[in-house]
């Protein structure tokens, strides 16, 4: 059995697509492959005409830093950096012009509803919902084409999770990025523009 097999789907700029499925069905594996966090044992990954599996180390790094953004369940912020510094670091990795980074980081904090004061705080001084907002700001900062969100509401209470889903939808539209959300929560999935279900590595669309 393959973790992911013959997966093919289209997603548009500004669209949020939910991927659902049972535990072990291949949801997170699919995101890891699309984000080049994992490499396929066999087969190929074609994204917008680019064969990802054929990229060399430099190409993979460039892809991850400029063309894709990540949002994780556990936030994955760097603890000894402030919220704003976490975003600035992502812009540095993406080789954004140095003169434009501060303004872009401030713009992203505003987009996710965080004040300048919150931007100066380290993650430990922010709530879970605020940390996830920072993670979303960081993911969108370098204007990637694709955002991969793996259970982005899994560590949050229901009310905060709902706000995060709305934030992802709004950010997808305003930033013209495709957002793929892996979730086990049907309520989260129903708020996406489309829903895909993966079962034993095989993907199908839910009408």
N, C-alpha and C positions, 0 to 999 in steps of 0.2 A: 504493500500500500504506500502511496506517495503522500507526503504532507500536503502538497499542493500539486494539482495536476490539470493541465489544459485550461488554465484560468485566462479568460479574455473578456474585457469589458471596456466600455467607453465612459468617460466622465468629462464634463465641461468645465471651463473656467467659471468660478463663482458658484459652483455646485457643491453641496454637501451630500455625500453618499455614506450610508451606514452599512456596515458588514456585520452580520449576526451569525450565530452558530453555537453549537454546544461546545463545552470545554474540550480541547484537543482536536477540534474540527479543522484547524489550520488558519484561523483568523490572524493570530499574532505572527505566525510564520509568513503569511502573505505580506503583512506590513514590513516585517524585517527584511524580506527579499526586495520589496519595492524601495526601501530605504537604504539598501546595500549594507545593512547591518549583518546579514547572512548572505552566503553565496549558494546557489543551487548545486546539488550534487550532480545533476544532469539537466539537460534542457536549456532554455534560454529565457531571458526577460527582456521584452521589447517595450520601451516606453517612448511614445511619440517618435517612432522610427529609429531610436537609439538602442542598441543592444547593450544593456547594462552589464551583463556578465563578461563582456569583452573589454571593459574599461581597465586600464592599468591603475596602479595605486594612486597616482596623481589625479587621474580622471575620476576615480571613486571619491577621493577627498573633495575635489571641486564640486562634484554632483551633490554630495551630502551637505556641503556648506552653502551652496548657492541656489540649488534647484529644489531642495526638499527641506521642510521644517518638521520637527518632531514635538509631539505633546504626549507625555507619559502619565500613567496613573499616579506615580509617586513624585511627580514634578521634576526631579533630577536637576534642580538648581544648584549652582556652586555655592556652598554655605558661607564661605569667607568673602564673597562679593555681595555688594548691594543689589537690589532688584535692577536698577538701571545699569550697573556694571555687568550683570549677566547678559543683558541685551546688547550692550556695547561690545562684549566679547564675541557674540555671534556675528555682529557686523564686521569686526576685525577679521574673523576667520573667513568671512565672505569677501574680504578685500574691498569693502566699501570705502569710498574716499574719506580720508580721516576728517576732513573739514565738515562732512555731512553727518557723521555718526551721532553726535550729541543731539542734534535736532531730530534725527530719525528715532532715536531711543525715547526722547521725550514725546514724540508723536505716538509711538506705540503704547507708552504708558497711558496717555490720554485715551487712546482707542479702547483699552481694556478697563477704563474707569478708575485708574489709580492716580492719586495726587502726587505732586512732586515730593512731598514728605515721605510717602510710602515708597517712592522710588529710591530714596536714600537708605532705606532699612534693609538689613540682611534678612534672608528667608526665615530664620528662626523667630524674627520679630513680626512676621506676617501670619495671618490665618491661612488655613488650607486653601480656601477659595481664592485668597489674594495671591498665594504662591502659584496657583494654577493660572491665574490671570497673567502673572509675570511670564510663566512658561509659554502661554499663548502669544504674548507680545514678542517674546524671543523667537518663537517659531516663525512668525510672520515678518520679522524685522527686515530681512534681506530680500523681501519680495520673491519668495520661492513660488514655483508653479504648483507645487504639491505639498499639502500638509497631511501628515500621518499621525492620527490621534488614537492611541491604544488605551481604551477604557478611561477616557479623560475625566469621568465623573465617579470612578470607582472608589476613590478615597474621600468623597464629599457627601454631606447630607443631601437629602432630596431637594431642598429649596436652593442650596448653593449649586448643586449639580444642574438644575434647570437653568440657572443664570449662565453657567458655563456653556451649556449647549446653545443658548440664544447668542452668546458672545461669539462662538465659533461660526454660527450661521451668518451673523452680521459681518464678521471679519472676512469670511469667504466672499461675500458679495462686494464689500468695499475694497478689498485687496485683489479681487479677481483671481483667486487661487482655488484650486480643487482641494476639498477637504474629505479625506477618507477616515471615517470613525469606526473603529472596532468596538463593539459593545455587546454585553449580554442583556442590557436593559431595553426591553421592548418600547418603553415610553421614550427613551432617548432615540431609538431607531426610527420611531414614527415621525419624529420632527425633522428627519432628513428629507432631502428632495427625492431620494430614491433609496430603496433597501435591497441589499443583496444578501443571500444566505449561502454560507459555505458548509458543506457536509462531506467529511472524508476527503477534503482537499478539492472538491468540485463546487464551482460557484454557479448560482442561478439567481435570477432577478425575481423579486416578489412584486406582484402586481399591486 
